[in-house]
Amino acid sequence: MSLLGQLKAAGRYGTDRLGQEVSCRGYRRLRFSAPTGGPVSHDEVLKELSRLAHERAFGGYVGSDTLIQAGLDALLVPADARAARWALAYWLAGQMVDGSLDPAAGAFRIWRDVAWDLDYPDALQPLVVCAYNLDDWDDRWGVPVEKLKKEAIEAAAHFLAQQPQAEHD
């Protein structure tokens, strides 16, 4: 039996009445995640950092993994969800253009993760069309998939060149 299993069997590890993990020392093991498992807001992340700071200040145990995750969340969760979607589109398009992301995967993510949330802005339409074509493509089209991928890269490069204008759509 694992150490964790032994601690649980001995009643020295489990969850408290709030459902938080409790270690063999009785300290709460703090973990931050949204109650629904969905995205968290910037304000929620800052509130959690404040709570962790108070927990440590008053002698509570906060693991380094929890502190690192909360710090990363604070750095990565944007205050503006719309701006975050545009940033994701720019990042994905840049990866498509530099070759570090397959154009079909990048175009699909822009379609699924960005365009949908932004109500299909005009600046993303060429990439959405490319994503749709690549997603629907099969051998019977008579067009090599490489040609469609090249069109997706060109659409991504055009999108990046128009970046300031796209933010205002």
N, CA, C and O of each residue as an XYZ file, in Angstrom:
676
protein
N       0.858     -1.179      0.000
C       0.000      0.000      0.000
C       0.901      1.239      0.000
O       1.933      1.265      0.671
N       0.508      2.246     -0.746
C       1.292      3.475     -0.828
C       1.254      4.222      0.500
O       0.405      3.953      1.350
N       2.172      5.155      0.669
C       2.200      5.977      1.879
C       0.904      6.755      2.031
O       0.363      6.862      3.131
N       0.409      7.296      0.931
C      -0.844      8.035      0.977
C      -1.979      7.112      1.411
O      -2.814      7.491      2.231
N      -2.007      5.899      0.859
C      -3.025      4.925      1.246
C      -2.929      4.565      2.721
O      -3.950      4.415      3.393
N      -1.696      4.424      3.233
C      -1.506      4.109      4.651
C      -1.990      5.255      5.532
O      -2.631      5.023      6.557
N      -1.684      6.498      5.134
C      -2.131      7.649      5.914
C      -3.654      7.747      5.921
O      -4.261      8.032      6.954
N      -4.259      7.512      4.775
C      -5.722      7.553      4.709
C      -6.337      6.450      5.566
O      -7.319      6.681      6.272
N      -5.750      5.241      5.502
C      -6.268      4.119      6.283
C      -6.143      4.390      7.781
O      -6.993      3.973      8.567
N      -5.087      5.086      8.165
C      -4.879      5.393      9.582
C      -5.677      6.608     10.024
O      -5.618      7.004     11.188
N      -6.412      7.192      9.113
C      -7.207      8.371      9.453
C      -6.378      9.627      9.619
O      -6.829     10.589     10.242
N      -5.174      9.635      9.073
C      -4.285     10.785      9.227
C      -4.184     11.603      7.948
O      -3.364     12.517      7.856
N      -4.997     11.286      6.979
C      -5.016     12.036      5.733
C      -6.420     11.907      5.164
O      -7.003     10.823      5.185
N      -6.945     12.964      4.676
C      -8.280     12.917      4.104
C      -8.724     14.300      3.741
O      -7.911     15.137      3.349
N     -10.014     14.555      3.868
C     -10.530     15.873      3.569
C     -11.264     16.415      4.779
O     -11.861     15.662      5.548
N     -11.215     17.726      4.941
C     -11.953     18.344      6.032
C     -13.394     18.556      5.613
O     -13.790     18.129      4.528
N     -14.177     19.201      6.445
C     -15.598     19.358      6.148
C     -15.858     20.233      4.933
O     -16.957     20.204      4.380
N     -14.870     21.008      4.507
C     -15.009     21.844      3.324
C     -14.533     21.135      2.056
O     -14.601     21.688      0.958
N     -14.050     19.901      2.226
C     -13.587     19.148      1.061
C     -12.149     19.422      0.693
O     -11.682     18.967     -0.351
N     -11.425     20.169      1.541
C     -10.021     20.429      1.256
C      -9.180     19.300      1.827
O      -9.506     18.744      2.876
N      -8.098     18.961      1.137
C      -7.231     17.889      1.599
C      -6.537     18.288      2.891
O      -6.147     19.442      3.065
N      -6.387     17.327      3.796
C      -5.682     17.556      5.049
C      -4.553     16.548      5.110
O      -4.766     15.355      4.893
N      -3.342     17.026      5.408
C      -2.193     16.141      5.466
C      -2.097     15.487      6.834
O      -2.902     15.765      7.723
N      -1.103     14.614      6.998
C      -0.932     13.913      8.267
C      -0.603     14.879      9.407
O      -0.812     14.532     10.569
N      -0.107     16.056      9.119
C       0.180     17.039     10.158
C      -1.060     17.833     10.553
O      -1.033     18.598     11.517
N      -2.132     17.650      9.815
C      -3.342     18.397     10.113
C      -3.438     19.708      9.356
O      -4.443     20.410      9.463
N      -2.408     20.049      8.593
C      -2.463     21.278      7.807
C      -3.334     21.062      6.587
O      -3.351     19.982      5.997
N      -4.051     22.101      6.223
C      -4.813     22.024      4.991
C      -3.860     22.159      3.819
O      -2.979     23.019      3.809
N      -4.049     21.303      2.838
C      -3.290     21.440      1.596
C      -4.148     22.274      0.673
O      -5.180     21.811      0.187
N      -3.731     23.486      0.433
C      -4.540     24.424     -0.326
C      -4.358     24.195     -1.815
O      -3.239     24.053     -2.306
N      -5.451     24.163     -2.508
C      -5.423     24.039     -3.961
C      -6.409     25.041     -4.504
O      -7.522     25.177     -3.996
N      -5.993     25.743     -5.540
C      -6.891     26.733     -6.123
C      -7.401     26.224     -7.451
O      -6.626     25.870     -8.339
N      -8.674     26.193     -7.571
C      -9.292     25.919     -8.860
C     -10.698     26.484     -8.817
O     -11.301     26.617     -7.752
N     -11.196     26.806     -9.962
C     -12.554     27.332    -10.023
C     -13.523     26.242     -9.580
O     -13.312     25.072     -9.902
N     -14.578     26.595     -8.850
C     -15.516     25.587     -8.379
C     -16.123     24.758     -9.505
O     -16.428     23.581     -9.312
N     -16.295     25.346    -10.650
C     -16.912     24.631    -11.768
C     -15.876     23.984    -12.671
O     -16.234     23.268    -13.606
N     -14.590     24.226    -12.405
C     -13.547     23.704    -13.268
C     -13.339     24.565    -14.503
O     -12.491     24.257    -15.340
N     -14.105     25.640    -14.622
C     -14.008     26.523    -15.772
C     -12.967     27.604    -15.566
O     -12.201     27.554    -14.603
N     -12.930     28.574    -16.453
C     -11.953     29.637    -16.342
C     -12.218     30.504    -15.118
O     -13.362     30.663    -14.691
N     -11.169     31.052    -14.571
C     -11.283     31.939    -13.429
C     -10.961     33.354    -13.875
O     -10.250     33.564    -14.857
N     -11.491     34.315    -13.147
C     -11.233     35.704    -13.507
C      -9.945     36.175    -12.846
O      -9.432     35.551    -11.917
N      -9.448     37.276    -13.343
C      -8.235     37.878    -12.781
C      -8.474     38.252    -11.316
O      -7.600     38.047    -10.473
N      -9.642     38.794    -11.014
C      -9.964     39.172     -9.636
C      -9.986     37.962     -8.706
O      -9.535     38.048     -7.564
N     -10.510     36.834     -9.190
C     -10.533     35.621     -8.368
C      -9.124     35.134     -8.069
O      -8.841     34.681     -6.960
N      -8.245     35.226     -9.050
C      -6.863     34.799     -8.856
C      -6.174     35.700     -7.843
O      -5.462     35.212     -6.965
N      -6.375     37.011     -7.952
C      -5.770     37.931     -6.985
C      -6.317     37.707     -5.578
O      -5.576     37.797     -4.599
N      -7.591     37.419     -5.481
C      -8.205     37.127     -4.185
C      -7.575     35.869     -3.568
O      -7.317     35.820     -2.365
N      -7.335     34.860     -4.406
C      -6.705     33.632     -3.924
C      -5.273     33.893     -3.467
O      -4.843     33.347     -2.451
N      -4.535     34.714     -4.195
C      -3.173     35.052     -3.761
C      -3.194     35.747     -2.399
O      -2.358     35.467     -1.540
N      -4.138     36.638     -2.210
C      -4.279     37.320     -0.925
C      -4.582     36.318      0.187
O      -4.032     36.408      1.285
N      -5.458     35.369     -0.108
C      -5.812     34.356      0.886
C      -4.607     33.493      1.240
O      -4.393     33.172      2.409
N      -3.820     33.118      0.234
C      -2.619     32.329      0.488
C      -1.610     33.106      1.330
O      -0.981     32.545      2.227
N      -1.460     34.388      1.041
C      -0.532     35.221      1.816
C      -0.965     35.286      3.275
O      -0.132     35.177      4.175
N      -2.253     35.461      3.513
C      -2.754     35.492      4.892
C      -2.571     34.140      5.580
O      -2.204     34.077      6.753
N      -2.829     33.072      4.850
C      -2.656     31.724      5.407
C      -1.223     31.534      5.885
O      -0.994     31.048      6.993
N      -0.263     31.915      5.056
C       1.158     31.788      5.439
C       1.506     32.726      6.578
O       2.241     32.350      7.492
N       0.984     33.952      6.533
C       1.304     34.934      7.572
C       0.835     34.481      8.954
O       1.443     34.823      9.969
N      -0.244     33.715      8.982
C      -0.780     33.259     10.265
C      -0.357     31.832     10.592
O      -1.001     31.159     11.397
N       0.712     31.376      9.975
C       1.306     30.094     10.333
C       0.740     28.890      9.610
O       1.094     27.761      9.949
N      -0.114     29.080      8.642
C      -0.676     27.955      7.900
C       0.314     27.406      6.892
O       1.219     28.113      6.450
N       0.144     26.173      6.537
C       1.006     25.529      5.559
C       0.445     25.768      4.160
O      -0.720     25.478      3.890
N       1.274     26.290      3.289
C       0.938     26.440      1.881
C       2.115     25.863      1.108
O       3.229     26.383      1.170
N       1.857     24.791      0.385
C       2.921     24.120     -0.359
C       3.475     24.971     -1.485
O       2.787     25.828     -2.040
N       4.730     24.716     -1.809
C       5.371     25.488     -2.871
C       4.659     25.287     -4.208
O       4.587     26.214     -5.015
N       4.132     24.085     -4.448
C       3.420     23.852     -5.703
C       2.182     24.735     -5.803
O       1.845     25.221     -6.883
N       1.509     24.939     -4.677
C       0.318     25.790     -4.650
C       0.698     27.244     -4.892
O       0.019     27.956     -5.631
N       1.788     27.679     -4.267
C       2.240     29.058     -4.455
C       2.656     29.309     -5.907
O       2.336     30.351     -6.479
N       3.359     28.360     -6.486
C       3.795     28.514     -7.876
C       2.593     28.563     -8.802
O       2.530     29.411     -9.692
N       1.631     27.656     -8.600
C       0.445     27.643     -9.458
C      -0.341     28.934     -9.319
O      -0.800     29.484    -10.320
N      -0.508     29.432     -8.096
C      -1.246     30.680     -7.883
C      -0.513     31.848     -8.534
O      -1.145     32.737     -9.105
N       0.815     31.850     -8.451
C       1.598     32.912     -9.092
C       1.474     32.875    -10.600
O       1.320     33.914    -11.242
N       1.540     31.684    -11.167
C       1.364     31.555    -12.616
C      -0.032     31.978    -13.033
O      -0.204     32.654    -14.046
N      -1.031     31.580    -12.253
C      -2.398     31.993    -12.565
C      -2.510     33.514    -12.571
O      -3.154     34.093    -13.446
N      -1.875     34.160    -11.583
C      -1.945     35.621    -11.500
C      -1.286     36.275    -12.706
O      -1.735     37.322    -13.172
N      -0.229     35.663    -13.208
C       0.454     36.215    -14.373
C      -0.283     35.936    -15.671
O      -0.240     36.745    -16.598
N      -0.955     34.804    -15.744
C      -1.517     34.364    -17.009
C      -2.995     34.661    -17.197
O      -3.465     34.720    -18.333
N      -3.733     34.846    -16.127
C      -5.169     35.106    -16.277
C      -5.359     36.584    -16.545
O      -5.064     37.409    -15.681
N      -5.844     36.934    -17.720
C      -5.983     38.348    -18.075
C      -7.182     38.987    -17.384
O      -8.154     38.316    -17.032
N      -7.086     40.294    -17.200
C      -8.194     41.032    -16.597
C      -9.343     41.187    -17.586
O     -10.488     41.368    -17.173
N      -9.061     41.121    -18.864
C     -10.071     41.318    -19.907
C     -10.156     40.058    -20.777
O      -9.225     39.747    -21.520
N     -11.272     39.341    -20.680
C     -11.426     38.082    -21.407
C     -11.380     38.285    -22.921
O     -10.839     37.443    -23.639
N     -11.935     39.387    -23.413
C     -11.916     39.663    -24.850
C     -10.483     39.865    -25.339
O     -10.094     39.342    -26.384
N      -9.708     40.626    -24.579
C      -8.305     40.834    -24.938
C      -7.535     39.515    -24.905
O      -6.629     39.299    -25.711
N      -7.894     38.646    -23.981
C      -7.235     37.344    -23.900
C      -7.512     36.514    -25.146
O      -6.619     35.819    -25.631
N      -8.714     36.571    -25.666
C      -9.059     35.827    -26.882
C      -8.255     36.347    -28.068
O      -7.736     35.564    -28.864
N      -8.152     37.696    -28.185
C      -7.346     38.266    -29.270
C      -5.879     37.862    -29.110
O      -5.214     37.531    -30.091
N      -5.382     37.889    -27.884
C      -3.984     37.498    -27.646
C      -3.754     36.045    -28.051
O      -2.716     35.713    -28.623
N      -4.719     35.186    -27.754
C      -4.610     33.782    -28.155
C      -4.577     33.660    -29.674
O      -3.793     32.881    -30.217
N      -5.419     34.421    -30.361
C      -5.432     34.376    -31.828
C      -4.078     34.801    -32.396
O      -3.563     34.158    -33.310
N      -3.496     35.881    -31.860
C      -2.188     36.347    -32.340
C      -1.113     35.303    -32.086
O      -0.268     35.041    -32.942
N      -1.156     34.715    -30.904
C      -0.157     33.717    -30.532
C      -0.258     32.495    -31.437
O       0.755     32.013    -31.945
N      -1.469     31.993    -31.641
C      -1.651     30.831    -32.506
C      -1.252     31.142    -33.947
O      -0.588     30.333    -34.596
N      -1.653     32.305    -34.446
C      -1.287     32.694    -35.815
C       0.229     32.791    -35.955
O       0.793     32.360    -36.961
N       0.881     33.351    -34.954
C       2.347     33.449    -34.985
C       3.000     32.084    -35.035
O       3.977     31.887    -35.758
N       2.472     31.140    -34.275
C       3.017     29.783    -34.298
C       2.773     29.103    -35.644
O       3.609     28.334    -36.117
N       1.638     29.388    -36.250
C       1.368     28.828    -37.576
C       2.385     29.351    -38.586
O       2.918     28.594    -39.397
N       2.644     30.642    -38.526
C       3.548     31.272    -39.482
C       4.992     30.814    -39.276
O       5.716     30.589    -40.246
N       5.416     30.673    -38.008
C       6.811     30.273    -37.775
C       7.024     28.764    -37.874
O       8.151     28.290    -37.737
N       5.953     28.007    -38.109
C       6.074     26.577    -38.330
C       6.064     25.725    -37.074
O       6.226     24.508    -37.163
N       5.879     26.328    -35.907
C       5.884     25.539    -34.676
C       4.520     24.931    -34.363
O       4.400     24.141    -33.426
N       3.495     25.284    -35.127
C       2.158     24.726    -34.955
C       1.602     24.340    -36.316
O       1.639     25.130    -37.259
N       1.094     23.139    -36.409
C       0.480     22.691    -37.652
C      -0.619     23.674    -38.038
O      -1.452     24.015    -37.198
N      -0.643     24.135    -39.282
C      -1.639     25.123    -39.696
C      -3.085     24.656    -39.511
O      -3.954     25.464    -39.182
N      -3.349     23.377    -39.716
C      -4.710     22.877    -39.527
C      -5.105     22.971    -38.052
O      -6.218     23.389    -37.731
N      -4.200     22.586    -37.163
C      -4.492     22.651    -35.729
C      -4.647     24.095    -35.271
O      -5.545     24.404    -34.488
N      -3.781     24.977    -35.752
C      -3.855     26.384    -35.368
C      -5.121     27.055    -35.857
O      -5.778     27.779    -35.108
N      -5.466     26.815    -37.118
C      -6.687     27.419    -37.668
C      -7.913     26.891    -36.937
O      -8.846     27.642    -36.653
N      -7.908     25.605    -36.637
C      -9.036     25.019    -35.918
C      -9.179     25.642    -34.523
O     -10.289     25.959    -34.095
N      -8.057     25.815    -33.817
C      -8.131     26.424    -32.479
C      -8.590     27.869    -32.546
O      -9.324     28.321    -31.667
N      -8.175     28.601    -33.564
C      -8.650     29.980    -33.713
C     -10.154     29.979    -33.959
O     -10.878     30.815    -33.419
N     -10.611     29.054    -34.759
C     -12.049     28.932    -35.023
C     -12.798     28.566    -33.748
O     -13.776     29.221    -33.387
N     -12.339     27.521    -33.069
C     -13.053     26.992    -31.900
C     -12.873     27.842    -30.647
O     -13.840     28.101    -29.931
N     -11.649     28.276    -30.376
C     -11.345     28.922    -29.097
C     -11.392     30.443    -29.128
O     -11.424     31.079    -28.075
N     -11.398     31.035    -30.314
C     -11.352     32.487    -30.399
C     -12.558     33.056    -31.139
O     -13.335     33.824    -30.573
N     -12.708     32.681    -32.388
C     -13.753     33.280    -33.228
C     -15.136     33.098    -32.612
O     -15.944     34.026    -32.606
N     -15.401     31.927    -32.105
C     -16.705     31.661    -31.492
C     -16.972     32.635    -30.349
O     -18.043     33.237    -30.273
N     -15.988     32.786    -29.458
C     -16.150     33.659    -28.289
C     -16.252     35.133    -28.650
O     -16.856     35.914    -27.914
N     -15.662     35.521    -29.786
C     -15.673     36.924    -30.204
C     -16.779     37.208    -31.224
O     -16.804     38.277    -31.834
N     -17.679     36.261    -31.405
C     -18.805     36.406    -32.334
C     -18.336     36.606    -33.776
O     -18.871     37.439    -34.506
N     -17.348     35.844    -34.163
C     -16.838     35.794    -35.529
C     -16.515     37.162    -36.135
O     -17.175     37.586    -37.085
N     -15.512     37.852    -35.599
C     -15.149     39.152    -36.170
C     -14.576     39.001    -37.585
O     -14.020     37.962    -37.941
N     -14.726     40.055    -38.369
C     -14.268     40.040    -39.764
C     -12.784     39.685    -39.890
O     -12.395     38.984    -40.824
N     -11.964     40.158    -38.967
C     -10.528     39.919    -39.055
C     -10.175     38.433    -38.985
O      -9.119     38.025    -39.468
N     -11.039     37.634    -38.395
C     -10.763     36.199    -38.260
C     -11.437     35.343    -39.338
O     -11.181     34.141    -39.410
N     -12.282     35.932    -40.165
C     -13.029     35.152    -41.147
C     -12.146     34.329    -42.085
O     -12.464     33.164    -42.326
N     -11.048     34.878    -42.628
C     -10.208     34.045    -43.504
C      -9.641     32.812    -42.787
O      -9.543     31.740    -43.383
N      -9.273     32.964    -41.525
C      -8.761     31.826    -40.767
C      -9.869     30.827    -40.451
O      -9.632     29.619    -40.442
N     -11.060     31.317    -40.194
C     -12.197     30.431    -39.938
C     -12.519     29.623    -41.193
O     -12.789     28.426    -41.106
N     -12.491     30.269    -42.358
C     -12.735     29.566    -43.622
C     -11.675     28.486    -43.830
O     -11.993     27.365    -44.227
N     -10.421     28.827    -43.562
C      -9.346     27.835    -43.689
C      -9.565     26.674    -42.732
O      -9.383     25.517    -43.111
N      -9.949     26.968    -41.505
C     -10.201     25.913    -40.519
C     -11.335     25.009    -40.977
O     -11.245     23.786    -40.872
N     -12.395     25.611    -41.481
C     -13.534     24.845    -41.961
C     -13.125     23.941    -43.124
O     -13.480     22.763    -43.157
N     -12.377     24.501    -44.078
C     -11.935     23.715    -45.235
C     -11.016     22.569    -44.818
O     -11.162     21.444    -45.297
N     -10.075     22.855    -43.930
C      -9.153     21.812    -43.483
C      -9.879     20.735    -42.682
O      -9.550     19.554    -42.784
N     -10.850     21.137    -41.898
C     -11.598     20.183    -41.084
C     -12.468     19.282    -41.965
O     -12.692     18.116    -41.639
N     -12.948     19.821    -43.066
C     -13.865     19.092    -43.950
C     -13.139     18.345    -45.066
O     -13.753     17.530    -45.755
N     -11.855     18.603    -45.257
C     -11.111     18.069    -46.390
C     -11.041     16.547    -46.362
O     -10.935     15.932    -45.301
N     -11.101     15.949    -47.566
C     -10.769     14.532    -47.746
C     -10.153     14.352    -49.127
O     -10.094     15.297    -49.914
N      -9.700     13.152    -49.415
C      -8.972     12.859    -50.663
C      -9.784     13.154    -51.914
O      -9.207     13.409    -52.971
N     -11.078     13.125    -51.822
C     -11.933     13.314    -53.003
C     -12.000     14.768    -53.468
O     -12.532     15.040    -54.544
N     -11.481     15.693    -52.691
C     -11.555     17.107    -53.065
C     -10.747     17.428    -54.315
O     -11.069     18.373    -55.036
N      -9.711     16.657    -54.574
C      -8.872     16.935    -55.738
C      -7.885     18.073    -55.479
O      -7.212     18.533    -56.401
N      -7.800     18.521    -54.245
C      -6.865     19.577    -53.832
C      -5.999     18.987    -52.726
O      -6.527     18.452    -51.752
N      -4.687     19.075    -52.858
C      -3.842     18.525    -51.795
C      -4.026     19.314    -50.490
O      -4.173     20.536    -50.503
N      -4.013     18.598    -49.387
C      -4.191     19.240    -48.083
C      -3.063     20.243    -47.827
O      -3.266     21.220    -47.106
N      -1.888     20.021    -48.401
C      -0.774     20.954    -48.227
C      -1.112     22.338    -48.778
O      -0.682     23.355    -48.234
N      -1.891     22.364    -49.868
C      -2.312     23.650    -50.437
C      -3.230     24.389    -49.459
O      -3.113     25.603    -49.288
N      -4.133     23.659    -48.825
C      -5.027     24.285    -47.845
C      -4.242     24.763    -46.611
O      -4.547     25.809    -46.038
N      -3.240     23.990    -46.221
C      -2.405     24.403    -45.084
C      -1.612     25.662    -45.427
O      -1.448     26.552    -44.593
N      -1.118     25.724    -46.679
C      -0.390     26.917    -47.115
C      -1.309     28.140    -47.087
O      -0.880     29.223    -46.689
N      -2.558     27.978    -47.502
C      -3.531     29.073    -47.453
C      -3.792     29.510    -46.003
O      -3.973     30.697    -45.733
N      -3.810     28.558    -45.088
C      -4.007     28.887    -43.670
C      -2.823     29.696    -43.132
O      -3.007     30.637    -42.361
N      -1.620     29.326    -43.540
C      -0.427     30.074    -43.111
C      -0.466     31.485    -43.679
O      -0.145     32.447    -42.981
N      -0.857     31.613    -44.944
C      -0.965     32.941    -45.559
C      -2.029     33.782    -44.856
O      -1.827     34.975    -44.630
N      -3.160     33.168    -44.510
C      -4.215     33.895    -43.788
C      -3.724     34.328    -42.411
O      -4.053     35.420    -41.947
N      -2.938     33.477    -41.759
C      -2.382     33.825    -40.445
C      -1.400     34.986    -40.569
O      -1.411     35.903    -39.747
N      -0.549     34.948    -41.596
C       0.419     36.033    -41.805
C      -0.302     37.345    -42.090
O       0.099     38.396    -41.590
N      -1.358     37.288    -42.886
C      -2.143     38.492    -43.183
C      -2.801     39.023    -41.899
O      -2.808     40.228    -41.651
N      -3.346     38.122    -41.098
C      -3.963     38.499    -39.830
C      -2.940     39.203    -38.931
O      -3.245     40.231    -38.325
N      -1.746     38.655    -38.849
C      -0.703     39.268    -38.007
C      -0.299     40.643    -38.521
O      -0.018     41.547    -37.735
N      -0.271     40.797    -39.833
C       0.095     42.086    -40.419
C      -0.967     43.145    -40.135
O      -0.660     44.337    -40.102
N      -2.197     42.724    -39.933
C      -3.324     43.639    -39.667
C      -3.632     43.745    -38.182
O      -4.699     44.240    -37.819
N      -2.743     43.300    -37.319
C      -3.002     43.179    -35.882
C      -3.657     44.392    -35.237
O      -4.679     44.208    -34.576
N      -3.156     45.613    -35.374
C      -3.810     46.732    -34.686
C      -5.267     46.934    -35.106
O      -6.109     47.276    -34.275
N      -5.566     46.727    -36.376
C      -6.926     46.895    -36.864
C      -7.843     45.812    -36.292
O      -8.996     46.096    -35.969
N      -7.356     44.587    -36.160
C      -8.174     43.469    -35.690
C      -8.667     43.686    -34.265
O      -9.747     43.215    -33.907
N      -7.890     44.393    -33.450
C      -8.273     44.598    -32.048
C      -9.540     45.435    -31.914
O     -10.201     45.392    -30.876
N      -9.885     46.191    -32.944
C     -11.017     47.104    -32.827
C     -12.293     46.571    -33.471
O     -13.310     47.265    -33.488
N     -12.256     45.338    -34.005
C     -13.463     44.767    -34.619
C     -14.484     44.409    -33.566
O     -15.563     43.917    -33.894
